[in-house]
Amino acid sequence: MPTGFFVLHHGRPQAATENAPKWFPPDNIQRYVIRYLSSKYVFGGDYVGPVKEFLAPTEGRERQALELGTRTGTWIQSISAEFPLVQFRSLDLVPMIPHVPRHNVVFEVYDFTNGLLLEDDSQDVVFLNVVSELVRDYRALLREVYRVLRPGGLIHINDYNPGMWDPDDITRPAERTNPLGCRFSSIVRHMVSSLGVDPDTCDKLPQWLAPESDVWDQGQRGFKDIGSDQRTYPFFPHDGHSCMNKIDASISPYIRRLAVTSLRDMTGLVKDYGLTNEEAVELIDGALEEAAHHKGCAMFKVYCIYGTKI
């Protein structure tokens, strides 16, 4: 990987900027591709809400759209093909892989936690794709997104709250069926909180975006027409699993692989909590073995949230 963008943490690369949490190492290409495929299945596409309306051709100028969180570029390649007349810009903190050139996509890498290098009122849509893993100060980033959006422009957020949730009450951890998984999730939520990330960001975003929010501290007017689309799916679906009826069997191998890679990629985070390497591996192995039991029907929550700039 290119030098200068990365530091090593527990032997794995992490973004060098101090404004990014040391959460997931950005070297697991497979994980990011599988996460994209899983998200597209769960939401039925690359976005929800009124995106098509905001990217429809308009007379006299070219539509402009920004993505924060390029990763492997899989998402931006797909949506830029769907909207060939829109000029896209995709931005990340670190370069992961070379990208296939497209006539309507510009790829950039810089520390956008210190601000977006874009003019005020320049973007029709800004997409934030799982940026909770990338920035400590989400609220400051929202102010920057507001600045670069045109009046009447759209913010579109795809993210998740870490945790394993009870299928009968998704507001509660799945301690009844997945006690080890919940212990692991509790450690993760504690650690990301200590890194400056709110683990309940997705639940709070509609309030943060609203006009009366204290996020808007410099005369900004916030967002209107705010929508939040929460979806759930089994954390580790498999044959005989009590929640298999909630998803198509064809996607379950991808979701299982996503679960395995995600937990293993958080080994360093769990070690930062104070566990030894052996203890961290034992906890993760135990959580995955527990999830493979037919009764272990923990759910995972993902969100798409959007609003229109006032």
C-alpha positions in Angstrom: 0.0 0.0 0.0 1.2 3.6 -0.6 3.2 5.1 2.2 2.1 8.3 4.0 -1.6 7.4 4.1 -1.2 4.5 6.6 0.1 3.6 10.0 0.5 0.1 11.4 -1.7 -0.9 14.3 -1.5 -4.5 15.6 0.3 -5.3 12.3 -2.5 -4.1 10.1 -2.7 -0.8 8.2 -5.0 2.0 9.5 -5.6 5.5 8.2 -2.7 7.8 9.4 -5.0 10.7 10.3 -5.6 11.1 14.0 -9.2 12.1 13.2 -10.1 8.6 12.0 -10.9 5.8 14.6 -8.6 2.8 14.5 -11.5 0.4 13.9 -11.4 -1.7 10.7 -8.1 -2.1 8.8 -8.6 -1.1 5.2 -6.7 -4.0 3.7 -9.5 -6.6 3.5 -10.8 -6.0 0.0 -13.1 -9.0 0.1 -14.9 -7.7 3.2 -15.8 -4.4 1.5 -17.0 -6.0 -1.7 -19.2 -8.5 0.2 -20.6 -5.7 2.3 -21.6 -3.8 -0.8 -23.3 -6.9 -2.2 -25.1 -7.6 1.1 -26.3 -4.0 1.4 -27.5 -3.9 -2.2 -29.5 -7.0 -1.5 -31.0 -5.7 1.8 -32.0 -2.4 0.4 -32.9 -3.6 -3.1 -30.4 -1.3 -4.8 -27.7 1.2 -4.3 -29.9 3.8 -2.6 -33.4 4.5 -1.2 -35.5 7.6 -1.3 -35.7 10.3 -4.0 -32.2 9.9 -5.4 -33.4 9.6 -9.0 -35.2 12.9 -8.8 -32.2 14.7 -7.6 -29.9 13.2 -10.2 -32.3 13.6 -13.2 -30.9 15.8 -16.0 -31.5 19.5 -15.6 -31.2 22.1 -18.3 -28.2 24.3 -18.4 -25.8 22.5 -16.2 -24.4 19.1 -15.3 -25.5 17.4 -12.1 -22.8 17.0 -9.5 -22.7 14.2 -6.8 -20.1 13.4 -4.1 -19.4 10.0 -2.4 -17.6 9.9 0.9 -16.1 6.5 1.6 -14.9 5.0 -1.7 -13.4 1.8 -0.3 -13.1 -0.6 -3.3 -15.1 1.7 -5.6 -17.8 -1.0 -6.1 -20.7 1.3 -5.2 -19.5 4.3 -7.2 -18.9 2.1 -10.3 -22.5 0.8 -10.1 -24.3 4.1 -9.5 -22.2 6.0 -12.1 -23.2 3.5 -14.7 -26.9 4.0 -13.8 -26.5 7.8 -14.1 -24.0 8.4 -16.9 -24.9 12.1 -17.3 -24.0 12.9 -13.7 -20.5 13.9 -12.8 -19.5 12.0 -9.7 -16.6 12.6 -7.3 -15.6 9.8 -4.9 -13.4 10.5 -1.9 -11.7 8.4 0.7 -9.1 8.8 3.5 -6.8 6.1 2.0 -6.3 4.5 -1.4 -7.3 0.8 -1.3 -7.1 -0.5 -4.9 -6.7 1.0 -8.4 -10.1 1.9 -9.9 -11.4 1.2 -13.4 -11.6 4.7 -15.1 -15.0 6.0 -15.9 -15.8 9.1 -17.9 -18.0 10.5 -15.2 -16.1 9.7 -12.0 -13.2 11.5 -10.4 -11.4 9.5 -7.6 -9.7 11.5 -4.8 -7.8 10.6 -1.6 -7.2 13.2 1.1 -8.0 13.8 4.8 -11.5 15.1 4.4 -11.9 15.0 8.2 -10.3 18.4 8.1 -12.8 19.7 5.6 -14.0 19.1 2.0 -12.0 20.7 -0.7 -15.1 21.8 -2.6 -16.9 25.1 -3.1 -20.0 26.0 -1.2 -23.4 25.0 -2.8 -21.6 22.9 -5.4 -23.2 19.4 -5.1 -26.7 18.2 -5.9 -26.3 15.0 -3.8 -23.8 13.9 -1.2 -23.6 10.2 -0.3 -22.1 9.1 3.0 -21.3 5.4 2.8 -20.5 3.9 6.2 -18.4 7.0 7.2 -19.0 6.1 10.9 -15.9 3.8 10.4 -13.9 6.8 9.0 -14.5 9.8 11.2 -14.6 10.6 14.9 -16.6 13.8 14.6 -19.7 12.9 12.5 -21.5 16.1 13.4 -18.6 18.3 12.1 -18.7 16.3 8.8 -22.5 16.9 8.5 -21.8 20.6 8.7 -19.3 20.3 5.8 -21.7 18.3 3.8 -24.4 21.0 4.4 -21.9 23.6 3.2 -21.1 21.9 -0.1 -24.7 20.9 -0.9 -26.8 23.2 -3.1 -29.9 24.6 -1.5 -32.5 21.9 -2.0 -29.8 19.3 -2.4 -30.0 15.8 -1.0 -27.9 14.1 1.7 -28.0 10.2 1.6 -26.5 8.2 4.3 -25.9 4.4 4.4 -24.6 3.1 7.7 -25.2 0.8 10.7 -25.2 0.6 14.5 -22.8 -2.1 15.7 -24.4 -4.9 17.7 -26.3 -8.2 17.6 -30.0 -7.7 18.2 -32.9 -9.8 19.5 -35.2 -10.8 16.6 -38.2 -10.4 18.8 -37.2 -6.9 19.9 -34.5 -5.3 17.8 -34.0 -2.6 20.4 -32.5 -5.2 22.8 -29.2 -7.1 22.5 -29.6 -10.8 21.6 -28.3 -11.9 25.0 -30.8 -14.7 25.2 -29.4 -16.6 22.2 -26.0 -15.0 21.6 -24.3 -14.1 25.0 -20.8 -14.3 23.6 -21.7 -12.3 20.6 -23.3 -9.7 22.8 -20.2 -9.6 25.0 -18.1 -9.0 21.9 -20.5 -6.3 20.7 -20.5 -4.6 24.1 -16.7 -4.4 23.9 -16.8 -3.0 20.4 -19.4 -0.4 21.3 -17.4 0.6 24.4 -14.2 0.9 22.3 -15.7 2.9 19.4 -17.2 5.2 22.0 -13.8 5.7 23.5 -12.5 6.6 20.0 -15.1 9.3 19.6 -17.6 7.4 17.6 -21.2 7.3 18.8 -22.3 3.6 18.3 -26.0 4.8 18.1 -25.3 7.4 15.3 -27.9 6.0 13.0 -30.7 6.4 15.5 -29.6 9.9 16.2 -29.0 11.1 12.6 -32.7 12.2 11.9 -32.5 14.5 15.0 -29.0 15.8 14.1 -30.2 16.7 10.5 -33.4 18.4 11.7 -33.6 22.3 11.6 -33.7 22.7 15.4 -30.6 20.5 15.9 -27.6 22.0 17.8 -25.4 20.6 15.0 -26.3 23.8 13.1 -24.2 26.3 15.1 -23.4 28.9 12.5 -26.8 29.9 11.1 -27.3 26.8 9.0 -31.0 25.9 8.5 -30.6 22.1 8.5 -32.6 19.6 6.5 -36.3 18.8 5.8 -38.2 15.8 4.4 -36.0 13.6 6.5 -36.5 9.8 6.0 -34.9 6.9 7.8 -35.2 3.4 6.4 -34.0 0.7 8.9 -33.6 -2.9 7.7 -32.6 -6.0 9.6 -31.1 -9.3 8.5 -29.7 -12.4 10.3 -26.1 -11.9 11.4 -25.1 -15.5 10.5 -27.8 -17.2 8.4 -27.4 -20.9 7.6 -29.5 -24.0 6.8 -31.7 -24.8 9.7 -31.4 -21.3 11.1 -34.6 -20.1 12.7 -34.4 -16.7 10.8 -33.6 -18.1 7.3 -37.1 -17.2 6.2 -36.1 -13.5 6.5 -33.7 -13.6 3.5 -33.1 -15.4 0.2 -30.9 -18.4 0.6 -28.7 -17.2 -2.3 -27.3 -14.3 -0.3 -26.7 -16.2 3.0 -23.1 -17.4 2.1 -22.1 -13.8 1.5 -23.7 -12.6 4.8 -22.0 -15.4 6.7 -18.6 -14.5 5.2 -19.2 -10.8 6.0 -19.9 -11.8 9.6 -16.7 -13.8 9.9 -14.4 -11.2 8.3 -15.9 -8.4 10.2 -15.4 -10.0 13.6 -11.9 -11.2 12.8 -11.0 -7.7 11.5 -11.9 -6.3 14.9 -9.3 -8.4 16.7 -7.1 -5.4 17.1 -10.0 -3.3 18.5 -10.8 -6.0 21.1 -7.1 -6.2 22.0 -7.1 -2.4 22.6 -9.8 -3.1 25.2 -7.2 -5.1 27.1 -7.6 -8.7 26.0 -4.6 -10.6 25.0 -4.4 -11.9 21.4 -5.4 -15.4 22.6 -8.3 -14.1 24.6 -9.5 -12.0 21.7 -9.3 -14.9 19.2 -11.1 -17.2 21.7 -13.9 -14.6 22.2 -14.4 -14.1 18.4 -14.2 -17.9 17.7 -16.8 -18.5 20.4 -19.1 -15.8 19.1 -19.0 -17.2 15.6 -19.5 -20.8 16.9 -22.4 -19.6 18.9 -23.9 -17.8 15.9 -23.7 -21.0 13.9 -26.2 -22.8 16.2 -29.7 -22.9 15.0 -31.1 -21.0 18.0 -28.6 -18.2 17.6 -30.8 -15.9 15.6 -29.1 -12.5 16.2 -30.0 -9.7 13.9 -28.0 -6.9 12.3 -29.4 -3.4 11.7 -28.5 -1.2 8.7 -29.9 2.2 7.8 -30.4 4.5 4.8 -31.2 8.1 6.0 -31.8 11.0 3.7 -32.9 14.7 3.8 -33.2 17.8 1.7 -31.1 20.9 2.5 -33.1 23.9 3.5 
